[in-house]
Amino acid sequence: MKVKADDIAAVFREEIRADVAELKAKGVHPTLVSFLATGDVAAKKYSEWTQKACEADGIKYEVREVSGAHEPRAIPPIGWAHAAVRSPACAACTDRLFIC
């Protein structure tokens, strides 16, 4: 028996779409912000796929290209984010609001 990933994902995507619709009805518009710190072609392609998936599920998607992962002033403030978001592999980013 062959199992298709799309069939499994469909159940979760329906739940996401329902949650997004509920949030929008309350005036909340979910947004995913992506930070691209390099000109890597594969990273840009991944970002494009993520954008398509977000838009299909009703989630706004923004891409912010930054000049370098360790320049906190290069990234505009997110607003509601108060906790540091960091990559476990990067000790230099422990107190900054960005992903490296």
Wavefront OBJ file of the C-alpha trace (Angstrom):
o trace
v 0.000 0.000 0.000
v 1.360 3.391 -1.002
v 0.680 6.352 1.296
v 0.732 9.820 -0.219
v 2.083 12.682 1.868
v -0.534 15.023 0.339
v -3.351 12.869 1.726
v -1.897 13.015 5.227
v -1.116 16.731 5.006
v -4.654 17.515 3.793
v -6.098 16.711 7.220
v -3.719 19.115 8.934
v -4.134 21.810 6.300
v -7.909 21.733 6.728
v -7.416 22.289 10.456
v -5.018 25.167 9.763
v -7.446 26.775 7.314
v -10.259 26.536 9.862
v -8.063 28.099 12.568
v -6.958 30.877 10.210
v -10.576 31.621 9.252
v -11.519 31.787 12.944
v -8.653 34.190 13.668
v -9.533 36.397 10.688
v -13.121 36.582 11.906
v -11.705 38.070 15.128
v -9.633 40.606 13.191
v -6.332 38.723 13.528
v -4.463 38.099 10.281
v -1.780 35.416 10.723
v 1.525 36.328 9.104
v 4.713 34.342 8.647
v 7.862 36.428 8.201
v 10.886 34.837 6.553
v 14.398 36.273 6.804
v 16.838 35.607 3.964
v 20.401 36.484 4.929
v 22.156 35.086 1.858
v 21.625 35.016 -1.869
v 21.410 31.216 -1.848
v 19.199 30.079 -4.731
v 17.915 27.050 -2.807
v 16.872 29.231 0.157
v 14.971 31.561 -2.163
v 13.228 28.606 -3.812
v 12.264 27.197 -0.401
v 10.890 30.628 0.503
v 8.794 30.641 -2.692
v 7.332 27.217 -1.850
v 6.587 28.364 1.681
v 4.831 31.445 0.322
v 2.628 29.321 -1.943
v 1.680 27.044 0.959
v 0.922 29.976 3.253
v -1.209 31.736 0.661
v -3.133 28.522 -0.029
v -3.961 28.319 3.681
v -4.859 31.999 4.062
v -1.682 33.025 5.870
v 0.107 36.220 4.841
v 3.760 35.654 3.993
v 6.531 38.254 3.987
v 10.150 37.839 2.917
v 12.723 40.184 4.410
v 16.168 40.086 2.891
v 18.865 41.150 5.326
v 22.524 41.920 4.716
v 23.790 39.522 7.371
v 22.452 37.258 10.093
v 24.462 38.971 12.832
v 23.315 42.519 12.195
v 20.255 43.040 14.413
v 19.628 46.539 13.008
v 19.175 45.023 9.532
v 15.932 43.354 10.583
v 12.835 45.489 11.218
v 11.096 44.840 14.558
v 8.398 42.206 14.445
v 6.226 44.027 16.967
v 4.573 41.313 19.004
v 7.652 39.105 19.378
v 9.135 39.457 22.846
v 11.071 36.211 23.154
v 14.392 35.661 21.442
v 14.182 33.445 18.388
v 17.454 31.727 17.669
v 19.109 28.820 16.018
v 20.531 26.327 18.535
v 23.654 26.114 16.368
v 24.476 29.808 16.713
v 25.663 30.934 20.134
v 26.088 34.538 18.934
v 22.335 34.975 18.476
v 21.131 34.153 21.974
v 19.618 37.555 22.745
v 18.451 38.774 19.362
v 15.093 38.667 17.611
v 16.126 36.924 14.436
v 16.964 33.552 13.020
v 20.410 32.840 11.668
l 1 2 3 4 5 6 7 8 9 10 11 12 13 14 15 16 17 18 19 20 21 22 23 24 25 26 27 28 29 30 31 32 33 34 35 36 37 38 39 40 41 42 43 44 45 46 47 48 49 50 51 52 53 54 55 56 57 58 59 60 61 62 63 64 65 66 67 68 69 70 71 72 73 74 75 76 77 78 79 80 81 82 83 84 85 86 87 88 89 90 91 92 93 94 95 96 97 98 99 100
